[in-house]
């Protein structure tokens, strides 16, 4: 089997395609959450704490000299990223919790008892016939 054929069989497996779709949707979800945090959550929080724009919060470690840019520790961007992460982690937690509860419901349903074997049916008939004879 050639390398291209092996790659094709690998790439066309259901799990790989499902994973690719999940990664694409996850990336889009990450962008939505980032926009939500940057544009909806952080501005009111910044307003509450005194009109601070978190994206601008930074400590200058070394001033710019000539062509070299300033060296800055941008802790405001870190705070926004941490809030992004917290929202994404919570959303994933809720999704996994929902999936797990569905799995538990499926597992909780008792399976139908198996049909009796031919021997059991035959023995039951014999028992019933013997009871009738008495």
C-alpha positions in Angstrom: 0.0 0.0 0.0 1.5 3.3 -1.0 2.0 6.2 1.3 -0.7 8.3 -0.3 -3.2 5.4 0.0 -2.3 5.0 3.7 -2.7 8.7 4.3 -6.1 8.7 2.4 -7.4 5.8 4.5 -6.1 7.6 7.7 -7.6 11.0 6.8 -11.0 9.6 5.8 -11.6 7.7 9.0 -14.6 9.1 10.9 -12.7 10.1 14.0 -10.2 12.2 12.1 -12.9 14.1 10.2 -14.9 14.6 13.5 -11.8 15.9 15.2 -11.1 18.3 12.3 -14.7 19.6 12.5 -14.3 20.0 16.3 -11.1 22.0 15.9 -12.6 24.3 13.3 -15.7 24.9 15.5 -13.5 25.3 18.6 -11.4 28.0 16.8 -14.5 29.8 15.8 -15.9 29.5 19.3 -12.6 30.9 20.7 -13.0 33.9 18.5 -16.5 34.5 19.7 -15.5 34.2 23.3 -12.6 36.6 22.8 -14.9 39.1 21.2 -17.4 38.7 24.0 -14.7 39.2 26.6 -12.9 42.1 24.9 -16.1 43.9 23.7 -18.8 43.1 26.2 -17.3 42.0 29.6 -14.1 43.9 30.0 -15.4 47.5 29.1 -18.0 47.5 32.0 -15.4 46.0 34.4 -12.9 48.6 33.3 -15.6 51.3 33.9 -16.4 49.9 37.3 -12.7 50.0 38.4 -12.2 53.6 37.3 -12.3 53.7 33.5 -9.4 51.4 32.9 -8.9 49.7 29.5 -7.4 46.3 30.4 -5.7 46.0 27.0 -3.6 49.1 27.8 -2.5 47.9 31.2 1.3 47.3 31.0 4.5 47.9 32.8 7.4 49.3 30.7 10.5 47.3 31.5 12.7 49.2 29.1 11.9 52.4 27.2 12.1 52.4 23.4 15.5 53.5 22.1 16.1 54.3 18.4 14.6 51.6 16.3 14.2 49.2 19.2 10.7 49.1 20.6 9.9 49.3 24.3 10.0 46.1 26.3 6.6 45.9 28.1 5.0 43.5 30.4 1.3 43.5 29.2 -0.5 42.1 32.2 -3.9 43.6 31.0 -3.8 41.4 27.9 -3.0 38.5 30.2 -6.1 39.3 32.3 -8.3 39.3 29.2 -6.8 36.0 28.0 -7.4 34.5 31.5 -11.0 35.6 31.4 -11.3 34.1 27.9 -9.9 30.8 29.1 -12.2 30.7 32.1 -15.3 31.2 29.9 -14.2 28.6 27.4 -13.3 26.1 30.2 -16.7 26.7 31.8 -18.5 26.2 28.5 -16.6 22.9 27.8 -17.3 21.8 31.4 -21.1 22.4 30.9 -21.0 20.6 27.5 -19.2 17.5 28.9 -21.4 17.4 32.0 -24.4 17.3 29.6 -22.9 14.6 27.5 -22.1 12.5 30.6 -25.6 12.9 32.0 -27.0 11.6 28.7 -24.6 8.6 28.8 -25.7 7.9 32.4 -29.4 7.9 31.4 -28.6 5.5 28.6 -26.7 3.2 30.9 -29.4 3.4 33.6 -32.0 1.9 31.3 -32.2 -1.8 32.1 -31.7 -4.0 29.2 -34.6 -6.3 28.2 -34.1 -9.7 29.6 -32.9 -12.2 26.9 -35.4 -14.5 25.4 -35.4 -18.0 26.9 -33.3 -20.6 25.1 -34.9 -23.5 23.3 -34.0 -25.8 26.1 -35.7 -23.6 28.7 -38.8 -23.4 26.6 -38.9 -27.2 26.2 -38.3 -27.7 29.9 -41.1 -25.3 30.8 -43.5 -27.2 28.5 -42.5 -30.5 30.1 -43.0 -29.0 33.6 -46.5 -27.7 32.6 -47.5 -31.1 31.1 -46.4 -32.9 34.3 -48.4 -30.5 36.4 -51.5 -31.2 34.3 -51.1 -35.0 34.7 -51.3 -34.8 38.5 
